[in-house]
Amino acid sequence: MNSIEKTKTLFSQFEPELAKKIQQVGTIRKFKAEDFLMKTGQSIRSAVLVLDGIIKSAKLKNVHEVVRESALQSALGLTTTEAENAFARAMVRDARLSAADIETILAATAAALAASRSA
């Protein structure tokens, strides 16, 4: 099976555009069932997976790339759980991610970092 067919098979539930993007930039790797890819609470350098997952699950459309990148930069230093909470809090008010939400994410980041210093 070639890589295009394999991608279509592995990601058949995804929209064609997303499956195509995965095929273009992704690497397919095999893991054992007991392997951890990311642990809850693990500090991550980029919250791309978390933010994109929330955007996808909330079915948000037209999230501007500059806003998305600003949100990701604003969450640097957060754990996966903290980032997920910050993104969700930012979007709950109006069910979208906009430039106005960056302050909410920054405030969550500042609070989490202050709490970690005092712990």
N, C-alpha and C positions, 0 to 999 in steps of 0.2 A: 504494500500500500504506500503510495507516495505521500509527501507531506501535506498537500492540499486535501487529499481524500481523508487522511488521518485527522486533520483539523476539523473538517466537516463532520466526521464521525464523533470525535471527542466533544465538540462544542455545538452539537446539532440544535440545542435549545436556545442558542444565542441568535440574535439578529444577524443576518448575513454580513452586514457592514462590520460588526464587532468580530465575528469569526474571521473575516478577511484580515482585519487589523492584527488579530492574534497571530495569524499565519505569517504575516509580514514581519512582525517585530518580536514575536515570542519564541521561546525555546521549549519544546516539549520534553519533560523529564519524568522519569518514573520514580515513585517513592513507595516505600512499604506502608502498609496501613497504620503501623504504630509510629511512623516518623512525624515529627512536629515541623511544620513550616514556619509557624509564628506562634508564640505563646501569648496568652492573655496577659496584659500588663507589660509586655516586652517593649522597650523603647525602640522606636523606629526613626530613621532619618527622614523618611518621607512617608506621608500618610496617604499616598496615592490610592492604595487598595481600599482603605477605609472610606475615603471621600467618594471615590468612584462607585463603591458599593452602595453607599447611601443615596447618591444621585440616581443610580439605576433603580434601587428598590423604591424610592419615592417618585419614580417616573418623571423626574424633572427634565424639562426640555430647555434648550437654548441657554445653558450655563456658559457664560462668556469665559473664554480661555484665560483672560487676565484675572478675572475674579477667582476662577478655579486655582490658578497658580498662587494668587495672593492668599487664599485660604490655606493652601498647603504650606506655604512659607510661614504663615501665622501659627501653625500647629507644630512647628519644629520643636523637638524636645519633649513632646508629650508621649505618653505611652499609647498603645493602640486603643485602650479603653478610654483614656482621657480625650484622645483625638475624636473618637466616635461620639462621645458625649458633647464635646464642643461643637462639632459639625451639626449634630442633631438639634442642639439648643439654638444655633444660629438660624436654622431653617424652619423651626417649628412656628415661629411668629407668622410668617406669610407663605409657607410651603414653597419657598424658592431660595436660591443662593444668589445673593447680590452683593455689591460693594458695601452696602450698609451692614452686612453680616460680618465683615472682617473684624470690626471692633469687638463683637461678641466673642469671636474665636481668640483674638488677642487677649481679651480679659480672662478667658478661661486658661489660656497658656500662662499668663502672669500669675494667676492664682495657684495653679498647679506647681509652678516652679517655686513660688514663695513657700508653699506647703512642704515641698521636698527639702528645701533648705532648712526649715525649722524642725524637721523630723529627726 
